[in-house]
């Protein structure tokens, strides 16, 4: 028993020494990126899928839990694959050119995005829309920093909020099919279901009256 514990400690020391070797840093960073992508994807998707499934989806408990597990796995897998691909291509380009330049990041991410997120499915669609909104904010701030557009005299956020909400509600009311399904579900709950009730139960307690009422 003691010998087994000693061998285990020796193995752990050898692994720790290996992990500290600078010559393997790039390859190990790719592997840890895969690990972090998988963990982060699961942490992000699991609570979101849990809430959206139990709020808006019908079906048995087994079906709902299966849907949550599938969505969590897909998000976790795709993010792990993307980080692995991106960091691997980044390291390869840096090794070939002997240095890291900004274009390497763009090219590696483009290839990873095409390979991993190119399939137009609900999970990938949500991720791309999430990134797109933040890219637009980031590019606007960068344009101001670089002097391409003047610094606004007043905070433009109130105007942006007005335009965003005005546009999304117009689309929901008159072109609902153009919106992403989970957004349609959320807005239906907020703006259409609130127009219908029969008694106090589905006015205040429940959103919709059950068939037995």
C-alpha positions as CSV (number, residue, x, y, z in Angstrom):
1,X,0.0,0.0,0.0
2,X,2.8,2.4,1.0
3,X,4.7,1.4,-2.1
4,X,1.7,2.3,-4.3
5,X,1.3,5.7,-2.7
6,X,5.0,6.4,-3.2
7,X,4.8,5.5,-6.9
8,X,1.8,7.8,-7.2
9,X,3.7,10.7,-5.6
10,X,6.7,10.0,-7.9
11,X,4.4,10.0,-10.9
12,X,2.8,13.3,-9.9
13,X,6.2,14.9,-9.4
14,X,7.3,13.7,-12.8
15,X,4.1,15.1,-14.4
16,X,4.6,18.5,-12.6
17,X,8.2,18.7,-13.8
18,X,7.0,17.9,-17.4
19,X,4.4,20.6,-17.2
20,X,7.0,23.2,-16.3
21,X,9.1,22.5,-19.3
22,X,9.1,25.7,-21.5
23,X,9.8,23.7,-24.7
24,X,6.3,22.0,-24.4
25,X,4.5,25.2,-23.4
26,X,2.7,25.8,-26.7
27,X,1.5,22.3,-27.0
28,X,0.3,22.1,-23.4
29,X,-1.4,25.5,-23.8
30,X,-3.4,24.0,-26.7
31,X,-4.5,21.1,-24.4
32,X,-5.4,23.3,-21.5
33,X,-7.3,25.5,-23.9
34,X,-9.4,22.5,-24.9
35,X,-10.0,21.8,-21.2
36,X,-11.0,25.3,-20.4
37,X,-13.3,25.5,-23.5
38,X,-15.1,22.4,-22.5
39,X,-15.6,23.5,-18.9
40,X,-16.5,27.1,-19.7
41,X,-19.0,26.0,-22.4
42,X,-20.7,23.7,-19.9
43,X,-20.8,26.4,-17.2
44,X,-22.4,28.9,-19.6
45,X,-24.9,26.6,-21.4
46,X,-26.2,24.4,-18.6
47,X,-28.0,27.1,-16.5
48,X,-29.2,28.8,-19.7
49,X,-30.6,25.6,-21.1
50,X,-32.1,24.7,-17.7
51,X,-34.0,28.0,-17.5
52,X,-35.1,28.2,-21.1
53,X,-36.2,24.5,-21.2
54,X,-38.4,24.6,-18.1
55,X,-39.8,28.0,-19.0
56,X,-40.7,27.5,-22.6
57,X,-40.5,23.8,-23.7
58,X,-43.2,21.2,-23.2
59,X,-42.6,17.5,-22.8
60,X,-41.8,15.0,-20.0
61,X,-39.1,15.6,-17.4
62,X,-36.9,13.0,-19.2
63,X,-37.2,14.8,-22.5
64,X,-36.4,18.1,-20.9
65,X,-33.4,16.8,-19.1
66,X,-32.2,15.1,-22.3
67,X,-32.6,18.5,-24.2
68,X,-30.6,20.3,-21.5
69,X,-27.8,17.6,-21.6
70,X,-27.6,17.8,-25.4
71,X,-27.4,21.6,-25.5
72,X,-24.8,21.6,-22.8
73,X,-22.7,19.0,-24.5
74,X,-22.9,20.7,-27.9
75,X,-21.8,24.1,-26.5
76,X,-19.0,22.6,-24.4
77,X,-17.8,20.4,-27.3
78,X,-17.8,23.3,-29.8
79,X,-16.0,25.7,-27.6
80,X,-13.4,23.1,-26.7
81,X,-12.8,22.3,-30.3
82,X,-12.6,25.9,-31.3
83,X,-10.1,26.9,-28.6
84,X,-8.0,23.8,-29.5
85,X,-8.0,24.7,-33.2
86,X,-7.4,28.4,-32.6
87,X,-4.5,28.0,-30.2
88,X,-3.0,25.2,-32.3
89,X,-3.1,27.3,-35.5
90,X,-1.8,30.3,-33.6
91,X,1.2,28.3,-32.3
92,X,1.9,26.8,-35.8
93,X,1.9,30.2,-37.4
94,X,4.2,31.7,-34.8
95,X,6.5,28.7,-35.1
96,X,6.7,29.1,-38.9
97,X,7.3,32.9,-38.9
98,X,9.4,33.0,-35.8
99,X,7.1,35.6,-34.2
100,X,3.5,36.4,-33.4
101,X,1.7,39.1,-35.4
102,X,-1.9,40.3,-35.1
103,X,-3.0,38.7,-38.4
104,X,-2.2,35.3,-37.0
105,X,-5.0,35.7,-34.5
106,X,-7.5,36.7,-37.1
107,X,-6.6,33.9,-39.5
108,X,-6.6,31.2,-36.9
109,X,-10.0,32.3,-35.5
110,X,-11.5,32.5,-39.0
111,X,-10.5,29.0,-39.8
112,X,-11.6,27.8,-36.4
113,X,-14.9,29.6,-36.8
114,X,-15.5,28.0,-40.2
115,X,-14.7,24.5,-39.1
116,X,-16.3,24.5,-35.7
117,X,-19.2,27.0,-35.8
118,X,-20.0,26.9,-39.5
119,X,-23.0,24.6,-39.0
120,X,-26.1,26.8,-38.8
121,X,-27.8,25.3,-35.7
122,X,-29.5,26.9,-32.7
123,X,-26.4,26.6,-30.4
124,X,-24.0,28.1,-32.9
125,X,-26.5,30.8,-33.9
126,X,-26.8,32.0,-30.3
127,X,-23.0,32.1,-29.8
128,X,-22.5,34.0,-33.1
129,X,-25.2,36.5,-32.2
130,X,-23.7,36.9,-28.7
131,X,-20.3,37.7,-30.2
132,X,-21.7,39.9,-33.0
133,X,-23.3,42.4,-30.5
134,X,-20.0,42.6,-28.6
135,X,-18.0,43.0,-31.7
136,X,-20.1,46.0,-32.8
137,X,-19.6,47.6,-29.4
138,X,-15.9,46.9,-29.5
139,X,-15.4,48.2,-33.1
140,X,-17.3,51.4,-32.2
141,X,-15.1,52.0,-29.2
142,X,-12.0,51.2,-31.2
143,X,-13.0,53.7,-33.9
144,X,-13.3,56.4,-31.3
145,X,-10.0,55.5,-29.8
146,X,-8.2,55.7,-33.1
147,X,-9.9,58.9,-34.1
148,X,-11.9,57.5,-37.0
149,X,-15.1,58.9,-35.5
150,X,-15.2,61.9,-33.1
151,X,-15.8,61.4,-29.4
152,X,-19.5,61.9,-28.8
153,X,-20.4,65.0,-26.8
154,X,-23.2,63.1,-25.1
155,X,-23.5,59.5,-24.1
156,X,-25.0,57.7,-27.1
157,X,-26.2,54.8,-25.1
158,X,-29.8,56.1,-24.5
159,X,-30.2,56.6,-28.3
160,X,-28.8,53.1,-28.9
161,X,-31.2,51.6,-26.4
162,X,-34.1,53.3,-28.0
163,X,-33.2,52.1,-31.5
164,X,-32.5,48.5,-30.4
165,X,-35.8,48.1,-28.6
166,X,-37.7,49.9,-31.3
167,X,-36.3,47.7,-34.0
168,X,-36.7,44.4,-32.1
169,X,-40.3,45.0,-31.2
170,X,-41.1,46.1,-34.7
171,X,-39.6,42.9,-36.0
172,X,-41.5,40.9,-33.4
173,X,-44.8,42.4,-34.2
174,X,-44.6,42.3,-38.0
175,X,-41.7,40.0,-39.0
176,X,-41.5,37.5,-36.1
177,X,-40.1,34.7,-38.2
178,X,-36.8,36.7,-38.7
179,X,-36.0,36.5,-35.0
180,X,-34.1,33.7,-33.3
181,X,-36.5,31.1,-31.7
182,X,-35.5,31.6,-28.1
183,X,-36.0,35.4,-28.5
184,X,-39.4,34.7,-30.1
185,X,-40.4,32.5,-27.1
186,X,-39.3,35.2,-24.6
187,X,-41.1,38.0,-26.4
188,X,-44.2,35.8,-26.8
189,X,-44.3,35.3,-23.1
190,X,-43.8,39.0,-22.3
191,X,-46.0,40.7,-25.0
192,X,-48.5,38.2,-26.3
193,X,-49.3,35.9,-23.4
194,X,-49.9,39.0,-21.3
195,X,-52.9,39.8,-23.5
196,X,-54.8,36.7,-22.6
197,X,-56.4,35.6,-19.3
198,X,-59.7,34.0,-18.1
199,X,-59.7,34.4,-14.4
200,X,-57.5,35.2,-11.5
201,X,-55.5,32.0,-11.8
202,X,-54.1,32.7,-15.2
203,X,-54.1,36.5,-14.6
204,X,-51.8,36.5,-11.6
205,X,-50.7,33.0,-10.6
206,X,-50.1,31.2,-13.9
207,X,-49.2,32.4,-17.4
208,X,-51.7,30.1,-19.1
209,X,-54.8,28.2,-17.9
210,X,-54.4,24.5,-18.0
211,X,-56.7,22.4,-20.1
212,X,-58.5,21.0,-17.0
213,X,-59.8,24.5,-16.1
